[in-house]
């Protein structure tokens, strides 16, 4: 006598292959969407912030190399806590990268923005 299998999403009976886990594609998609949305929420938040930072740097640095005030970056919504990498020069200057855009603090209020080639 075979045991009746039930869908973990809607509790309907599962008909078909022995290894089938859900009663329908809708239940399978619903299960996976719920499962991965909570697991990836932090990653999605970080990626949104990185994308926003990148867009701000790209918009303010049309020429490939420009100086901008910290207050302007903050006004645009730039978050200095999120970047994709750091490059330290031989002289000790620290460029913060956001993909192929980079910024270097020149003073407390002034930043150099460059298109990163390296």
C-alpha positions in Angstrom: 0.0 0.0 0.0 1.5 3.3 -1.1 1.6 6.3 1.2 -0.3 9.4 -0.1 2.2 12.3 -0.6 1.0 15.9 0.1 2.3 19.1 -1.4 4.3 21.1 1.3 2.8 24.4 0.1 -1.0 23.7 -0.2 -1.3 20.1 1.2 -3.0 18.9 -2.0 -2.1 15.3 -3.0 0.9 14.9 -5.3 0.1 12.9 -8.5 2.8 11.7 -10.8 6.4 10.7 -10.6 7.6 9.2 -7.3 10.3 12.0 -6.9 7.8 14.8 -7.5 7.8 17.2 -4.5 5.0 19.7 -5.4 1.5 19.4 -6.8 2.1 22.1 -9.4 4.6 24.5 -10.9 2.8 27.3 -9.0 3.4 25.7 -5.7 7.1 24.9 -6.6 7.7 28.5 -7.6 5.9 29.8 -4.5 8.0 27.6 -2.2 11.3 28.6 -3.9 10.4 32.3 -4.0 9.7 32.3 -0.2 12.8 30.3 0.5 15.3 32.4 -1.4 13.8 35.8 -0.8 14.6 35.6 2.9 18.0 34.1 2.4 19.0 36.7 -0.2 17.5 39.8 1.4 20.8 41.0 2.8 22.6 40.4 -0.5 19.9 42.2 -2.4 20.1 45.2 -0.1 23.9 45.4 -0.5 23.7 45.1 -4.3 21.0 47.9 -4.4 23.3 50.1 -2.4 26.4 49.3 -4.5 24.4 50.0 -7.7 23.2 53.3 -6.3 26.7 54.3 -5.3 28.0 53.3 -8.8 25.3 55.4 -10.5 26.1 58.4 -8.3 29.8 58.2 -9.1 29.2 57.6 -12.8 26.8 60.6 -13.0 29.2 63.0 -11.1 32.3 61.8 -13.0 31.3 62.3 -16.7 34.9 63.3 -17.7 36.6 60.3 -16.1 38.4 62.4 -13.5 36.8 65.1 -11.3 36.7 66.5 -7.8 33.5 66.6 -5.8 32.6 67.7 -2.3 31.6 65.0 0.3 28.4 67.0 0.9 27.4 66.5 -2.8 27.9 62.8 -2.6 25.8 62.6 0.6 23.1 64.8 -0.9 22.8 62.3 -3.8 22.5 59.4 -1.3 26.0 58.0 -1.5 26.8 55.5 1.2 30.5 55.5 2.1 30.2 52.1 3.9 29.6 50.2 0.7 32.3 49.7 -2.0 33.7 46.7 -4.0 37.3 47.0 -3.2 40.3 49.2 -2.0 43.5 50.0 -3.8 46.4 51.3 -1.8 49.1 53.2 -3.7 52.8 53.1 -2.9 52.4 56.4 -1.1 49.6 55.0 1.1 46.6 56.7 -0.6 43.5 54.5 -0.4 41.2 54.5 -3.4 37.8 53.0 -2.8 36.3 51.2 -5.8 32.8 50.7 -6.8 33.2 48.4 -9.8 35.1 50.6 -12.3 34.5 53.9 -10.5 36.8 55.0 -7.7 37.1 57.8 -5.2 39.9 59.1 -3.2 39.5 61.4 -0.2 41.7 64.4 -0.7 40.6 66.1 2.5 37.7 65.8 4.9 35.4 67.5 2.4 36.9 66.9 -1.0 37.0 63.7 -3.1 38.7 62.8 -6.3 36.5 60.6 -8.6 38.1 58.6 -11.3 37.2 56.0 -13.9 39.3 53.0 -12.8 41.4 51.4 -15.5 43.4 49.1 -13.3 
